[in-house]
Amino acid sequence: MKEHKNIGRLISILHRQSQIYMNNALKEFNITSGEYPFMMYLYKNEGLTQDELSSYLYIDKAATARAIKSLIEKEYLLKYKDNSDKRCNRIYLTDKANKFKNEIRQSVWHCSDILSEDIDLETFNIVYESLNNMVIKIEKLNCKKNTED
């Protein structure tokens, strides 16, 4: 029988401490821990809608709108109405965002590298898959809960 250990508490601490680290690491770019996930995903998938960003990042629409507005004001993003659906905004990276792409990505990856530096590849893959399975389970649980309400 497993001893009762609160994995969620450790994940929460890890997340908060990582946010502190990211705020410091990205300070020179004037990007916060709440904004960098949008940049990282857009580096791979430019031209997404705000809704698509919200869904992928599991961030509510209001927080997404605030982050995008802030990144537009900082001249990292541009927002255009979708040609086929004027209700949607498509988000694009600016030249400034692309200029700092490698430095921003390296800052983000450095945190992950530090967290996993003493973990062998096999253990890392087990941890990664275990966390991914937990995400899938909580998604299903929340989906089931939402359909019951």
DANORGI-V92920 format. One record per residue. RES is the residue in one small letter. PHI is phi in radians with two decimals (999 if undefined). PSI is psi in radians with two decimals (none if undefined). OMEGA is omega in whole degrees, -180 to 180 (999 if undefined). Layout:
res->[RES/RES]
phi->[PHI/PHI]
psi->[PSI/PSI]
omega->[OMEGA/OMEGA]
This chain:
res->[m/k/e/h/k/n/i/g/r/l/i/s/i/l/h/r/q/s/q/i/y/m/n/n/a/l/k/e/f/n/i/t/s/g/e/y/p/f/m/m/y/l/y/k/n/e/g/l/t/q/d/e/l/s/s/y/l/y/i/d/k/a/a/t/a/r/a/i/k/s/l/i/e/k/e/y/l/l/k/y/k/d/n/s/d/k/r/c/n/r/i/y/l/t/d/k/a/n/k/f/k/n/e/i/r/q/s/v/w/h/c/s/d/i/l/s/e/d/i/d/l/e/t/f/n/i/v/y/e/s/l/n/n/m/v/i/k/i/e/k/l/n/c/k/k/n/t/e/d]
phi->[999/-1.28/-1.20/-1.24/-2.23/-1.52/-1.12/-1.02/-1.09/-1.15/-1.12/-1.10/-1.09/-1.02/-1.11/-1.12/-1.17/-1.15/-1.11/-1.06/-1.03/-1.15/-1.02/-1.24/-1.15/-1.80/-0.98/-1.11/-1.71/1.07/-2.04/-1.75/-1.13/-1.44/-1.79/-1.07/-1.04/-1.16/-1.08/-1.08/-1.24/-1.21/-1.05/-1.68/-2.48/-1.17/1.57/-1.28/-1.47/-1.05/-1.10/-1.13/-1.10/-1.01/-1.12/-1.13/-1.52/0.98/-2.13/-1.13/-1.06/-1.17/-1.15/-1.08/-1.05/-1.14/-1.12/-1.14/-1.03/-1.10/-1.21/-1.19/-1.08/-1.50/1.16/-1.73/-2.28/-2.20/-2.20/-2.25/-1.17/-1.17/-1.11/-1.62/-2.45/-1.15/-1.38/-1.75/-1.91/-1.75/-1.93/-2.26/-1.43/-1.58/-1.05/-1.06/-1.06/-1.24/-1.07/-1.73/-0.89/-1.12/-1.15/-1.14/-1.08/-1.10/-1.08/-1.19/-1.16/-1.04/-1.06/-1.10/-1.08/-1.09/-1.10/-1.88/-1.10/-1.74/-1.97/-1.20/-1.01/-1.09/-1.13/-1.00/-1.12/-1.14/-1.07/-1.04/-1.13/-1.10/-1.11/-1.07/-1.10/-1.13/-1.06/-1.05/-1.12/-1.23/-1.08/-1.10/-1.08/-1.18/-1.12/-1.10/-1.09/-1.15/-1.35/-1.39/-1.29]
psi->[2.38/2.38/2.45/1.95/2.38/1.61/-0.68/-0.65/-0.79/-0.70/-0.71/-0.78/-0.80/-0.76/-0.85/-0.75/-0.62/-0.64/-0.72/-0.81/-0.82/-0.66/-0.72/-0.76/-0.54/0.11/-0.70/-0.37/-0.05/0.66/2.40/2.98/-0.41/-0.25/-0.56/-0.57/-0.57/-0.76/-0.81/-0.75/-0.65/-0.49/-0.52/-0.39/1.08/2.59/0.23/2.82/2.86/-0.69/-0.70/-0.70/-0.81/-0.81/-0.82/-0.74/-0.08/0.81/2.36/2.77/-0.63/-0.75/-0.66/-0.81/-0.72/-0.77/-0.76/-0.75/-0.78/-0.77/-0.50/-0.79/-0.54/0.05/0.58/-0.45/2.74/2.58/2.25/2.57/2.45/2.38/-0.65/-0.34/1.72/-0.17/-0.30/2.52/2.31/2.44/2.31/2.68/2.57/3.04/-0.66/-0.79/-0.75/-0.54/-0.69/0.17/-0.94/-0.74/-0.73/-0.82/-0.74/-0.68/-0.75/-0.81/-0.53/-0.71/-0.81/-0.70/-0.74/-0.77/-0.55/0.11/-0.52/0.26/2.20/2.81/-0.73/-0.81/-0.73/-0.81/-0.64/-0.81/-0.81/-0.86/-0.66/-0.81/-0.72/-0.74/-0.66/-0.71/-0.81/-0.76/-0.75/-0.58/-0.81/-0.74/-0.79/-0.66/-0.77/-0.75/-0.73/-0.56/-0.39/-0.46/none]
omega->[180/172/-179/176/-176/179/-180/178/180/178/179/178/179/179/-178/179/176/177/177/179/-177/177/178/-177/-176/-178/-178/178/-178/178/-178/178/177/-177/-173/179/178/179/-177/-179/178/175/179/-171/-177/177/178/173/176/179/179/177/179/-178/-178/-175/-177/179/-177/-174/-180/178/177/180/179/-179/180/178/180/-180/173/179/178/177/175/-177/172/-179/179/174/177/-179/-176/180/-175/177/-176/172/175/-174/-179/177/176/174/179/179/-180/178/-177/-176/-176/-180/180/180/179/178/-180/-179/180/178/179/178/179/-178/-175/-172/-179/-178/178/-174/-179/179/178/-180/177/179/-179/-179/178/178/178/177/177/177/-180/-180/-178/175/180/179/180/178/178/-180/-180/179/178/-177/999]
